[in-house]
Amino acid sequence: MTKQNDADVAFIQALAELLTANDLTEVEVMREYGDNDSLNVRVSRAQPQMIQTVTAPAPVAAPAAPTAAVAAPVVAAAADPANDPNALASPMVGTAYLAAEPGAAPFAKIGDQVSEGQTVLIIEAMKTMNHIPAPKSGTVKRILVEDGTPVEFGAPLMIIE
């Protein structure tokens, strides 16, 4: 990497830290280095989605098919792991790894007891391996990512109850 590329990477990392430190959702900057040489950067993160429940009045004579159609989305929303209060959400964008290296034992498997602060997976971001700790002690109920898959900020990674 050139000196300018190193400086650009450090600048982007500083923007990401600024985003988190000030609880911003997006920052966009354009740097001019000279004639036909510039850097445009946009750093953003997902907003926590607000869930709103709306209760519709019960129909007087509702046929069976529409009732089933109305019930299906409610069940699907309840099963969404992102809505689970025990979900461990990704603190960053990157690639998730369930073990320290290929072929090694995973940090945690379904049914394992984990302690608060124990590393349960790694997220690689910008060539940095970030150990992701369990937010609380409990049992791993579900692992929602596969080894080596990309993850987004806020994406549910696993359920620990």
Residue pairs with C-beta under 8 A, 6 or more apart in sequence:
1 9
4 33
8 39
9 126
11 31
11 39
11 41
12 41
12 43
13 126
15 27
15 29
15 41
15 43
16 43
18 24
18 27
19 25
19 26
19 27
19 43
19 44
19 45
20 45
25 44
25 45
25 47
26 42
26 43
26 44
26 45
27 42
27 43
27 44
28 40
28 41
28 42
28 43
29 40
29 41
30 38
30 39
30 40
30 41
31 38
31 39
31 40
31 41
32 38
33 39
45 153
45 154
46 152
46 153
46 154
48 154
49 82
51 77
51 83
56 70
59 66
77 83
81 87
81 142
81 144
81 156
81 159
82 89
82 154
82 155
82 156
84 156
84 159
86 138
86 141
86 159
86 160
86 161
87 144
87 156
87 157
87 158
87 159
88 120
88 132
88 134
88 135
88 156
88 157
88 158
88 159
88 160
89 154
89 155
89 156
89 157
90 96
90 123
90 132
90 151
90 152
90 153
90 154
90 155
90 156
90 157
91 123
91 130
91 132
91 153
92 123
92 125
92 130
92 153
93 125
93 150
93 151
93 152
93 153
94 123
94 124
94 125
94 126
94 130
94 150
94 151
95 123
95 124
95 125
95 148
95 149
95 150
95 151
96 121
96 122
96 123
96 145
96 146
96 147
96 148
96 149
96 150
96 151
96 157
97 121
97 122
97 123
97 124
97 129
97 147
97 148
98 106
98 107
98 108
98 121
98 143
98 145
98 146
98 147
99 105
99 106
99 107
99 147
100 107
100 122
106 147
107 118
107 119
107 120
107 121
107 122
108 114
108 118
108 120
108 121
108 134
108 140
108 143
108 158
109 140
109 143
110 140
110 141
110 142
110 143
111 139
111 140
112 139
112 140
113 137
113 138
113 139
114 120
114 134
114 137
114 138
114 139
114 140
114 160
115 134
115 137
116 133
116 134
116 135
116 136
116 137
117 133
117 134
118 133
118 134
119 131
119 132
119 133
119 134
120 132
120 133
120 134
120 140
120 157
120 158
120 160
121 132
121 145
121 157
121 158
122 129
122 130
122 131
122 132
123 129
123 130
123 132
123 151
124 130
132 157
134 160
135 160
136 160
138 160
138 161
139 160
139 161
140 158
140 159
140 160
141 158
141 159
141 160
141 161
142 158
142 159
143 157
143 158
144 155
144 156
144 157
144 158
144 159
145 151
145 155
145 157
145 158
151 157
